[in-house]
Amino acid sequence: MRSCSKSRFALFFGNRGFFPPKLIEQARKEIQGVLNKLGHETLIMDAGATRYGAVSNKEDARKYANFLKENSGKYDGVILSLPNFGDESSAVESLREAGVPILIQAYPDEMAKMSPEFRRDSFCGKFSVMDVFYQYGIKFTALKPHVVNPQSKAFSENVEHFDRVCRVTGGFKNMVVGAVGSRTTAFKTVRVDELSLQQNGITMEVIDLTEVFARMKTIDVSCKAYKDKSKALKNYTTWDGVPTESFDKLVRLGTVLDTLFEEWNLDAMGFRCWIELQRQLNISACVLLSEMNDRLMPVACEVDVANAVAQYALYRASGRPTACLDWNNNYGDDSDKCILFHCGSTAQSLMRGMGKVVDHSMLQHDPQVGPNCSFGCNEGRIAAFPFGFASMTTRNGKLEFYLGNGKFTEDPIPSEFFGCAGVAEISRLEDVLRFIGKNGHRHHVSVTPGERVIEPLYESLHDYLGYNVTLPQTAIKS
């Protein structure tokens, strides 16, 4: 299984020369120790490189900038700590070429320690740093509270937020998304502009299904890749009633998709899941996409490359599996609930229990397919959990996202309802749906578990990466 490891931070300590040195000494030990306890590796300039290992003048700034250059690629973000007021000009010179997100943290003063040997004035100094960063166009993160003790819960939450920002921002550097098969003819709603993706730093690689089918035929059932995939799929879900021939073809297809992910060094994939698979191979790929999503390899069905990108963004923010779902059904008369659904590509870990692989109930009635010709849908129900949602489209050379929060509930869905579905409760759902329709977004939406995902995702996509992002639930627009 892939993982989304915690960010490594380079540490910067600002200083004004007339403040007591023990404030810097304390901060260097404290910040590094807290971050290490939170599971983050750190890079810190040697204490002897400058006065107290902090930056307070132009010469210090040159040394710190060189420190970052020497460690290029080894850090995901910078935490700029202000144990005292700090020197804003040297902070700019140190970090203007950092190329990663920057979190500005300022120490609070203690009311009982306001004499010159203890007083910090970081409350004021943080404004000066932010002001000059703004003047120079240096992007930065500033969170509440304005000043924060590194030992506090608030600081830990700020680090968690910043970690997510760094993971998303770094993950979009040289991102590669695969498109396996051409867009499904009937679904113009999943159109995507490849040039817009490229101009925004995302490379799209394309392979035809004929190549996939040819590779499937050449796989030796005695090879390790086939055996490993067969074992993984058998243990993944329930296969009662699935023909042996269908299972064999799914193992072959799954082996090929894993190979393509590795060959192309993909971050995400959109896959053409019908109707050739059903007509020519008598299978549906849903369970394979489900299993890949569970291994943190974001895959969207129906060649929805844009939602594959959205899934990847959500995965980078949450570190959890994602799912691409249809905005599918109203839930009675409840204006804040709907049914989100797909045929069976939802990760097993997001479901209430073990799924069951079945023939595609809808395609059984398609005159081009018929019964017993589309085994592979992993049917079940989505578990109850809070989630963040996102979707993306390309327009006029830009990437346009919308983001929001919701939760899957325990509300029942009729037993005859096909596929994998869940009842989603989303505040201001009608406003969200109207926004989607009025602004040309697709019928798919991507989700990932978590309550603290969307705010850092918005900051990364909008503030650092410069994409157009809307939060329709709160009417915040880019």
matplotlib code that plots the C-alpha trace (Angstrom):
import matplotlib.pyplot as plt

x = [0.0, 1.2, 1.4, 1.2, 4.0, 4.1, 5.9, 9.5, 9.9, 12.9, 13.0, 13.7, 14.1, 13.8, 15.6, 16.1, 19.5, 18.6, 16.2, 17.6, 19.3, 17.7, 14.4, 16.0, 17.8, 14.5, 12.6, 15.1, 14.9, 11.1, 9.9, 12.1, 11.1, 7.3, 7.5, 9.4, 6.8, 4.2, 6.0, 7.7, 11.3, 13.1, 16.0, 17.6, 20.6, 23.5, 23.4, 26.9, 26.2, 24.8, 24.3, 22.2, 21.4, 18.8, 18.5, 18.7, 20.6, 21.5, 24.6, 22.5, 19.9, 22.5, 23.6, 20.1, 19.2, 22.3, 21.3, 18.0, 19.7, 22.0, 19.0, 16.8, 14.3, 14.7, 12.0, 8.2, 7.6, 9.3, 8.1, 9.1, 9.2, 9.3, 10.5, 10.7, 9.8, 12.2, 13.7, 11.3, 13.8, 16.2, 13.2, 12.3, 15.9, 16.1, 12.9, 11.9, 13.3, 12.2, 9.7, 7.5, 4.7, 5.8, 4.0, 4.5, 4.4, 4.8, 5.4, 2.9, 4.0, 3.3, 1.6, 3.9, 7.0, 6.9, 10.3, 13.0, 14.7, 11.6, 9.4, 9.0, 6.8, 6.2, 2.5, 3.6, 6.5, 4.3, 2.4, 5.7, 6.8, 3.4, 3.3, 6.7, 6.0, 2.8, 4.8, 7.3, 4.6, 5.9, 3.1, 2.6, 0.3, -1.0, -3.4, -5.3, -4.5, -2.2, 0.4, 0.6, 2.6, 4.3, 3.3, -0.4, -3.1, -3.7, -0.2, -0.5, -3.7, -1.9, 0.9, -1.6, -3.2, 0.1, 1.2, -1.9, -1.1, 2.4, 1.4, -1.1, 1.1, 4.1, 2.0, 1.0, 4.6, 5.1, 1.8, 1.1, -2.5, -3.2, -6.2, -6.7, -9.1, -10.8, -13.6, -16.8, -18.7, -22.0, -20.4, -19.5, -19.7, -16.3, -14.5, -11.2, -8.7, -5.2, -3.4, -5.1, -3.8, -0.3, -0.2, -1.1, 1.7, -0.2, 0.9, -1.7, -0.6, -2.9, -3.1, -5.7, -7.7, -6.4, -3.0, -4.5, -6.4, -3.2, -1.2, -3.9, -3.5, 0.2, 0.1, 1.3, -0.9, 2.2, 4.0, 4.3, 2.3, -0.7, -0.6, -0.2, -3.1, -5.3, -4.6, -5.2, -8.5, -9.8, -9.1, -10.5, -14.2, -16.8, -16.8, -19.6, -21.2, -18.6, -17.5, -13.9, -13.4, -14.6, -12.3, -9.3, -9.9, -10.3, -7.0, -5.3, -6.8, -5.8, -2.3, -2.1, -3.5, -1.0, 1.8, 0.7, 0.6, 4.2, 5.4, 4.1, 4.9, 1.2, -0.3, -3.9, -5.8, -9.1, -10.3, -12.7, -14.9, -17.6, -18.8, -15.9, -15.1, -18.6, -19.1, -15.7, -14.5, -17.8, -16.4, -16.8, -13.7, -15.4, -13.8, -10.3, -10.8, -12.1, -9.0, -6.7, -8.4, -8.0, -4.3, -4.2, -3.9, -6.7, -8.7, -11.9, -14.2, -15.7, -12.3, -13.1, -9.5, -10.6, -12.1, -9.0, -7.1, -9.7, -9.3, -5.6, -5.9, -8.2, -5.9, -2.9, -4.9, -6.3, -3.9, -6.9, -8.7, -11.0, -14.0, -15.5, -19.3, -22.3, -24.6, -27.3, -30.6, -32.6, -33.4, -37.1, -38.0, -34.9, -33.3, -29.9, -29.6, -29.0, -27.7, -24.1, -23.5, -21.3, -21.4, -18.8, -15.5, -15.7, -12.8, -13.7, -12.4, -15.0, -17.9, -19.9, -18.8, -17.4, -18.7, -20.0, -18.9, -22.0, -23.1, -23.9, -27.6, -28.2, -26.2, -28.1, -30.9, -28.8, -29.4, -25.7, -24.7, -27.3, -27.1, -23.9, -21.7, -20.5, -19.3, -17.1, -19.3, -18.4, -21.8, -22.4, -23.1, -20.9, -20.2, -21.2, -18.4, -17.7, -16.1, -14.6, -15.7, -14.2, -14.6, -12.6, -13.1, -11.0, -12.1, -10.3, -6.8, -7.7, -8.4, -11.7, -12.4, -15.3, -14.9, -17.1, -17.9, -20.6, -21.2, -22.5, -25.3, -26.8, -30.0, -31.3, -31.3, -33.8, -32.3, -32.9, -30.8, -27.9, -24.2, -22.4, -24.2, -24.5, -26.8, -24.9, -25.9, -24.6, -25.5, -26.9, -27.1, -29.5, -27.1, -24.3, -26.3, -27.4, -23.8, -22.6, -25.3, -24.9, -21.2, -20.7, -19.4, -19.7, -22.1, -19.3, -17.9, -15.0, -14.9, -12.5, -13.0, -12.2, -13.4, -10.2, -9.5, -11.1, -9.7, -6.0, -7.0, -8.5, -5.4, -3.1, -5.1, -6.1, -3.4, -0.3, -1.1, -3.3, -6.2, -9.8, -11.5, -15.1, -16.6, -20.3, -21.5, -20.0, -20.3, -16.5, -15.2, -11.8]
y = [0.0, 3.5, 6.0, 9.7, 10.3, 13.3, 16.4, 17.2, 20.8, 23.2, 25.4, 29.1, 31.3, 35.0, 37.3, 41.0, 41.4, 43.3, 40.6, 38.0, 35.0, 32.5, 33.0, 31.7, 28.8, 27.7, 27.9, 25.9, 23.0, 23.3, 23.6, 20.8, 18.5, 19.1, 18.5, 15.3, 14.1, 14.8, 12.5, 15.1, 15.1, 18.5, 20.3, 23.0, 25.2, 24.7, 26.8, 28.0, 29.2, 32.5, 34.2, 31.6, 29.8, 32.5, 35.0, 38.7, 40.4, 40.2, 38.0, 35.6, 35.6, 34.7, 31.8, 30.5, 30.8, 28.7, 26.2, 25.8, 25.4, 22.8, 20.9, 21.4, 18.6, 17.5, 19.6, 20.0, 23.3, 25.9, 26.8, 30.4, 30.8, 34.2, 33.7, 37.5, 40.3, 39.1, 40.9, 41.0, 42.0, 39.2, 36.8, 37.9, 37.4, 34.0, 32.6, 34.3, 31.3, 28.6, 27.3, 25.6, 26.6, 28.7, 28.7, 31.8, 31.0, 33.6, 33.0, 34.6, 36.9, 35.9, 38.6, 37.9, 38.2, 41.6, 42.9, 43.4, 40.1, 38.1, 40.2, 38.9, 41.3, 38.5, 39.5, 42.7, 41.2, 38.7, 41.5, 43.0, 39.7, 39.1, 42.7, 42.5, 39.0, 40.3, 43.2, 40.8, 38.3, 35.5, 33.1, 32.1, 30.4, 32.3, 30.5, 31.2, 32.0, 34.9, 33.9, 30.3, 28.2, 25.3, 23.0, 23.8, 21.7, 24.7, 24.5, 20.8, 21.5, 24.2, 21.8, 19.2, 21.8, 22.9, 19.3, 18.8, 22.0, 20.9, 17.4, 18.7, 21.5, 19.2, 16.5, 18.7, 19.3, 17.3, 15.4, 12.7, 11.4, 8.5, 8.1, 4.5, 4.4, 7.3, 9.2, 7.2, 8.6, 9.2, 11.1, 14.5, 15.6, 14.1, 16.1, 17.5, 19.8, 18.2, 21.4, 23.2, 20.4, 20.7, 24.5, 24.0, 21.5, 18.2, 15.8, 13.5, 10.2, 8.2, 4.5, 2.8, -0.2, -2.3, -2.2, -3.1, -6.1, -7.2, -7.2, -9.2, -12.0, -12.3, -12.7, -16.1, -17.5, -18.9, -15.6, -13.9, -10.8, -12.9, -15.1, -12.1, -10.2, -13.4, -13.8, -10.1, -10.0, -13.3, -11.9, -8.4, -9.1, -11.9, -13.8, -16.3, -17.0, -15.3, -17.5, -18.7, -17.2, -13.8, -13.9, -14.8, -11.9, -9.5, -10.7, -10.2, -6.7, -5.8, -6.9, -4.7, -1.6, -2.0, -2.3, 0.8, 2.8, 1.8, 2.2, 5.7, 6.7, 7.8, 9.7, 9.0, 7.4, 7.7, 4.4, 3.6, 1.0, 0.4, -0.8, -2.7, -4.6, -6.0, -6.7, -8.2, -9.6, -10.0, -8.2, -4.9, -3.3, -1.8, -4.2, -3.5, 0.3, -0.3, -2.3, 0.3, 3.1, 1.2, 1.0, 4.8, 4.7, 7.2, 5.9, 7.4, 5.4, 6.6, 8.2, 11.1, 12.4, 15.7, 13.8, 11.6, 14.8, 15.8, 12.4, 12.8, 16.2, 14.8, 11.8, 14.1, 16.2, 13.3, 10.5, 8.2, 6.4, 8.3, 7.5, 9.0, 8.9, 10.1, 12.8, 10.2, 10.4, 12.7, 11.2, 11.7, 15.3, 16.0, 19.0, 18.4, 14.7, 12.8, 9.4, 9.2, 6.1, 4.2, 0.7, -0.7, 1.3, 2.6, 1.4, -1.5, 0.4, 3.1, 0.5, -0.8, -4.4, -6.8, -6.2, -8.8, -9.1, -9.3, -9.0, -5.4, -5.1, -2.2, -3.6, -6.8, -4.9, -3.3, -4.9, -4.6, -6.6, -8.7, -11.0, -12.7, -10.5, -7.9, -9.5, -7.2, -4.7, -4.7, -4.2, -2.9, 0.2, 3.2, 3.5, 6.5, 9.0, 12.7, 13.5, 16.2, 16.5, 17.9, 18.0, 19.7, 20.8, 22.7, 26.0, 28.5, 27.2, 27.2, 24.4, 25.0, 23.2, 23.2, 21.9, 21.2, 19.1, 16.5, 13.3, 9.8, 8.8, 5.5, 6.3, 3.2, 2.7, 0.2, -3.3, -3.5, -0.4, -1.6, -0.9, 0.8, 3.8, 5.9, 8.7, 11.9, 14.8, 18.1, 21.6, 23.9, 21.0, 22.7, 25.6, 23.2, 21.4, 24.7, 25.9, 22.6, 22.9, 26.6, 26.4, 23.5, 20.9, 17.2, 14.6, 13.0, 14.2, 12.8, 12.2, 11.2, 10.7, 13.5, 16.7, 18.7, 18.2, 21.0, 24.1, 23.1, 21.7, 25.1, 26.9, 24.7, 24.7, 28.4, 30.2, 28.3, 26.6, 29.4, 27.4, 28.7, 27.2, 27.8, 26.7, 26.8, 26.0, 29.2, 31.3, 31.9, 32.2, 32.5]
z = [0.0, -0.8, 2.1, 2.4, 4.9, 7.2, 6.0, 6.9, 8.0, 7.8, 10.9, 10.8, 13.9, 13.6, 16.0, 16.9, 18.4, 21.6, 22.8, 25.3, 23.7, 26.0, 24.1, 20.9, 22.7, 24.3, 21.0, 19.0, 21.5, 22.1, 18.5, 17.2, 20.2, 19.7, 16.0, 16.5, 19.0, 16.4, 13.9, 11.8, 10.8, 10.9, 9.4, 11.5, 10.8, 13.1, 16.3, 15.6, 12.1, 13.3, 16.6, 18.6, 15.3, 14.4, 11.6, 12.5, 9.7, 6.0, 6.6, 8.6, 5.8, 3.2, 5.4, 5.9, 2.2, 1.4, 4.1, 2.2, -1.2, 0.2, 1.5, -1.6, -2.0, 1.6, 3.1, 2.4, 4.2, 6.4, 9.9, 10.6, 14.4, 16.1, 19.7, 19.8, 17.4, 14.7, 11.8, 8.9, 6.2, 6.9, 6.9, 3.4, 2.1, 3.7, 2.4, -0.8, -2.8, -0.4, -3.0, -0.4, 2.0, 5.0, 8.3, 10.5, 14.2, 17.0, 20.7, 23.2, 25.9, 29.5, 31.6, 34.6, 32.4, 30.7, 31.9, 29.2, 30.1, 29.3, 27.0, 23.4, 21.4, 18.8, 18.7, 16.9, 15.0, 13.3, 11.6, 10.3, 8.8, 7.2, 5.9, 4.2, 2.9, 1.3, -0.3, -1.8, -3.0, -0.7, -0.1, 3.6, 6.0, 9.1, 11.5, 14.6, 17.4, 16.3, 18.9, 20.1, 22.6, 20.9, 23.8, 23.2, 21.5, 19.2, 17.9, 17.3, 15.3, 13.3, 12.5, 11.3, 9.1, 7.7, 7.1, 4.9, 3.0, 2.4, 1.3, -1.3, -2.5, -2.9, -4.4, -7.3, -8.4, -11.6, -11.0, -13.6, -14.2, -16.5, -18.9, -19.8, -22.7, -24.5, -23.0, -22.9, -25.9, -24.1, -21.2, -22.5, -18.8, -18.2, -20.9, -19.8, -21.5, -21.5, -22.4, -19.4, -17.2, -18.6, -18.2, -14.6, -13.9, -14.5, -17.2, -18.7, -20.1, -22.4, -23.3, -25.5, -24.2, -27.1, -25.5, -22.2, -23.7, -25.5, -22.3, -20.5, -23.0, -22.5, -18.7, -17.5, -14.7, -13.1, -12.7, -9.3, -10.3, -11.3, -8.2, -5.9, -7.5, -7.4, -3.7, -2.9, -4.7, -3.2, 0.3, -0.5, -0.9, -1.4, -4.8, -4.3, -7.7, -9.8, -12.8, -12.8, -16.2, -15.1, -12.0, -14.2, -16.5, -13.5, -12.1, -15.5, -15.9, -12.3, -12.9, -16.0, -14.2, -11.4, -14.0, -15.8, -12.5, -11.9, -15.5, -15.9, -12.3, -12.0, -9.1, -10.2, -13.1, -15.0, -16.5, -19.3, -17.5, -20.1, -22.5, -24.2, -21.0, -20.8, -24.5, -25.2, -21.8, -19.9, -16.8, -15.0, -13.5, -10.4, -7.8, -9.2, -8.9, -5.4, -4.4, -6.0, -4.2, -0.9, -1.6, -2.0, -5.8, -6.7, -9.7, -11.2, -13.4, -16.8, -17.7, -15.4, -15.3, -13.7, -10.7, -10.6, -10.0, -7.3, -5.7, -5.6, -4.0, -1.3, -0.7, -0.3, 2.2, 4.2, 3.8, 3.4, 0.6, -1.8, -3.9, -7.1, -6.8, -8.6, -7.3, -7.8, -6.0, -3.7, -0.3, 0.1, 0.9, 2.9, 1.3, 3.0, 2.1, -1.1, -2.2, -3.4, -5.4, -7.9, -9.2, -6.9, -7.1, -3.5, -1.4, 0.9, 3.9, 3.4, 3.4, 6.3, 5.8, 3.3, -0.2, -2.7, -6.3, -8.6, -12.2, -13.2, -12.5, -14.9, -17.8, -17.6, -19.1, -21.8, -25.2, -26.0, -22.9, -21.2, -18.1, -16.8, -19.0, -16.5, -13.2, -11.2, -9.3, -5.6, -4.1, -0.5, 1.5, 2.5, 6.2, 8.3, 8.6, 8.1, 4.8, 2.6, -1.0, -4.1, -7.9, -10.7, -14.3, -16.8, -18.3, -20.4, -19.4, -15.7, -13.2, -11.3, -8.1, -5.7, -2.1, 0.8, 3.9, 4.7, 6.4, 5.5, 7.8, 9.0, 7.1, 5.3, 1.5, -0.1, -0.3, -4.0, -4.7, -6.9, -6.3, -3.5, -2.0, 1.1, 2.3, 2.5, 4.6, 3.4, 4.7, 2.1, -0.3, -2.6, -2.9, -3.7, -6.4, -8.0, -8.0, -9.7, -12.4, -13.0, -13.3, -15.6, -13.2, -13.7, -12.3, -10.3, -6.9, -5.0, -1.2, 1.5, 5.3, 7.7, 9.3, 9.0, 5.3, 3.3, 4.9, 4.3, 0.9, 0.0, 1.1, -0.9, -4.1, -4.0, -2.1, -3.1, -6.4, -7.7, -9.0, -9.0, -6.0, -4.6, -1.3, -2.3, 1.2, 2.6, -0.6, -0.4, -4.0, -5.4]

ax = plt.figure().add_subplot(projection="3d")
ax.plot(x, y, z, "-o")
ax.set_aspect("equal")
plt.show()
